[in-house]
Amino acid sequence: MLNPDPDKLLKKHDKLIHSDMMKVSSHVQRESGEWIVNTLMIEGYDVAFKYKRKKSYKNLKGQRVNLTYYADTEKVAGMNIELMMVVRIKIA
């Protein structure tokens, strides 16, 4: 995964949000076709943060991370669920 400078990303895409030193309270990885879908829960937030990777990644539970993400919705069981799609993640 490329990790470009978050400031460049934020200038280019106005809907992106960057947050530093966020503590991961839960990290789940599951296969979806040829991708590994990672779902993070962050302390103080009631919304899931999702990203995809080609390979499994070490467990981030308890780690502090810097995230660049945008708000999105996903339809689950006929209901729209709010989530955050991560475009950049880096261990702080």
N, C-alpha and C positions, 0 to 999 in steps of 0.2 A: 504494500500500500504506500503510495507516495504521500509524503508529509510536507507539502509546501507551507510556506510562511502563512500563518493565520491572518496576518494583517492584509496580505495580498488577496486572500480569499474573501475577506470581509469587504474590501473595497470593490471587488469585482461582482459580488453577489450580495445585494442589500438585505436579503431575507435570512442570511446566516447569523448565528449567535455564537460567540466564543466565551467559554467559561474555564477558569483555571482552578486547580486544587479541589476538584469535586471528589468526594469520597464514595467509592463503589460499595454498596451494601449487598448486592447480589449480582452474580454473573452466570448466565446460562448459555451453553452452546448446543446447537442442534443442526443436523444435516438437512439441507433442502436442495435436492438435486446434487449438483457438483459444488455447491457453496456450503459454507458453515455460517449459519445465522447466529450472531451474538446478541444477547439482550442484557442490558445493564439496568439495574435500579440504583439510583443515586440518592444518598441521604438528603432529606429535605424536599424531595420531589415525588409526586404521585404518578408520574408518567414514565413509561419505559423508553430507554435509549437503545436503538437498534443499529447494527452495521453488519456487513457481510465480509467474509474472508474466504480465500481458497483453501486454507489450512486451519486446523485447530490451533488455538492460542492459549497461552497460560492463563490460569484463573486470576482475574483481577480483583476478587473480593478483598476488601480492606485496603486496596491501593488508592492513592490519590492520582487523578488523571486530569489532563487538559483536553477539553472537547470542543470541536466546532461542529455545529449541528443546525438543523432547521425543523420546524414543526410540520407534521403531516398527520393524516388519518388513515386508518386501516379498518376494513369491514370484517368483523368477527361475529359469527352467528347472527348476522343481520343487523348488528349494531355498529355504529362508527366509533372507533376507539382512537383517542389522541395518542400520538407517540412522537418521539424525536428521532429523526434519521441522522446518524453521525456520518460526517464526511471526513473528519480527521480526529484521531485519538492518539494521545501520547502520554506515557506515564510521567507524572510530574516529578 
